[in-house]
């Protein structure tokens, strides 16, 4: 059982790291794209920007940033739990499987 727990810990850690890499790639592409792409929802030229249009764009940008924050938090928590699971399984193996000696 300890070997399965250790493997599950490694898999969870790797999944968390993959989520974090995905989030950083999205954030990098979002912050390096030209402003025209961010101001136009379809990526085309938008010559007439209205107050309502700018408000919608601002809300969409804030939602994207909030989602990036949530995904970063989720990836960090997944990776942290994977490390805890792996180390917990390692401690159980080193101390005799977590069993107490009979007195």
C-alpha positions as CSV (number, residue, x, y, z in Angstrom):
1,X,0.0,0.0,0.0
2,X,2.9,2.4,0.7
3,X,4.2,2.0,-2.8
4,X,0.8,2.9,-4.3
5,X,0.6,5.9,-2.0
6,X,4.0,7.1,-3.0
7,X,3.2,6.8,-6.7
8,X,-0.1,8.6,-6.1
9,X,1.9,11.4,-4.4
10,X,4.3,11.7,-7.3
11,X,1.4,11.7,-9.8
12,X,-0.5,14.4,-7.9
13,X,2.7,16.5,-7.6
14,X,3.3,16.2,-11.4
15,X,-0.3,17.1,-12.1
16,X,0.0,20.2,-9.9
17,X,3.2,21.2,-11.7
18,X,1.6,20.7,-15.1
19,X,-1.3,22.9,-14.1
20,X,1.1,25.6,-12.9
21,X,3.1,25.4,-16.2
22,X,-0.2,25.8,-18.1
23,X,-1.2,28.8,-16.0
24,X,2.1,30.5,-16.5
25,X,1.9,29.9,-20.3
26,X,-1.5,31.4,-20.4
27,X,-0.4,34.4,-18.3
28,X,2.7,34.9,-20.5
29,X,0.7,34.9,-23.7
30,X,-1.9,37.2,-22.1
31,X,0.6,39.8,-21.0
32,X,2.8,39.7,-24.1
33,X,0.0,40.1,-26.6
34,X,-0.6,43.5,-28.1
35,X,-3.2,45.7,-26.5
36,X,-5.3,45.7,-29.7
37,X,-5.9,42.0,-29.2
38,X,-7.0,42.5,-25.7
39,X,-9.3,45.4,-26.5
40,X,-11.0,43.5,-29.3
41,X,-12.9,40.4,-28.2
42,X,-12.6,38.7,-31.6
43,X,-9.0,39.8,-32.2
44,X,-10.0,42.0,-35.1
45,X,-9.9,45.8,-35.5
46,X,-12.4,47.6,-33.4
47,X,-12.5,51.2,-34.5
48,X,-15.5,52.4,-32.4
49,X,-15.0,51.8,-28.7
50,X,-17.9,52.8,-26.6
51,X,-18.1,53.1,-22.8
52,X,-20.1,49.9,-22.7
53,X,-17.6,48.1,-24.9
54,X,-14.7,49.2,-22.7
55,X,-16.6,48.2,-19.6
56,X,-17.2,44.8,-21.0
57,X,-13.6,44.4,-22.0
58,X,-12.5,45.5,-18.5
59,X,-14.8,42.9,-16.9
60,X,-13.5,40.2,-19.2
61,X,-9.9,41.0,-18.4
62,X,-10.6,41.0,-14.7
63,X,-12.4,37.6,-15.0
64,X,-9.4,36.2,-16.9
65,X,-7.0,37.4,-14.2
66,X,-9.2,36.0,-11.5
67,X,-9.3,32.7,-13.3
68,X,-5.5,32.7,-13.6
69,X,-5.3,33.3,-9.9
70,X,-7.7,30.5,-9.0
71,X,-5.9,28.1,-11.4
72,X,-2.5,29.0,-9.8
73,X,-3.9,28.4,-6.3
74,X,-5.4,25.0,-7.4
75,X,-2.1,23.9,-9.0
76,X,-0.2,24.9,-5.9
77,X,-2.5,23.0,-3.6
78,X,-2.4,19.9,-5.8
79,X,1.4,19.9,-5.9
80,X,1.5,20.5,-2.2
81,X,-0.9,17.6,-1.4
82,X,1.2,15.4,-3.7
83,X,4.3,16.2,-1.8
84,X,2.6,15.6,1.5
85,X,1.2,12.3,0.3
86,X,4.6,11.2,-0.9
87,X,6.4,12.2,2.3
88,X,3.7,10.7,4.5
89,X,4.2,7.3,2.7
90,X,7.9,7.6,3.0
91,X,7.7,8.2,6.8
92,X,5.3,5.3,7.2
93,X,7.8,3.0,5.4
94,X,10.8,4.3,7.4
95,X,9.0,3.8,10.8
96,X,7.8,0.3,10.1
97,X,4.6,1.0,8.2
98,X,3.1,3.2,10.9
99,X,2.5,0.2,13.2
100,X,3.2,0.5,16.9
101,X,5.2,-2.2,18.6
102,X,3.3,-4.6,20.9
103,X,4.3,-4.0,24.5
